Amino acid sequence: MTRRIVHGALAAAVLTLAACQTAKINPTAGGGGLAGDWTPDSGGYTATFRNGVFQTVASDTGNVISQGSYIAQSAEQVDLSWTSNITGQPNSAKCNRPSPEVLNCTDAGGRSFTLRRRAA
């Protein structure tokens, strides 16, 4: 009997821990997910988000200008991390998601930008 209780408690603890970890890395969290194409208010490129990774493509040349990953910390908070193919420099940003179609971001250098989901 004691053995069953211990095994049950261990199973519950493992499931609880797994649920916490899944919530932190779920790239589809928040209002229907992040997958799809996003464009900045300033124009110039499209960011394509898929399964926790993204890349930005220049609107004029079609060249990939950066690539990286994203983690939905919650429905309202998304973290981006990328490397520029132009400079080779890494960067990151914290983004608020006030609606499923908008990401308001501030990068590690303090620069703000907004990405809006592009209509399919």
Helices and strands as residue ranges (DSSP letters): H 2-25, E 36-40, E 45-50, E 53-58, E 64-72, E 77-84, E 90-99, E 102-107, E 112-117
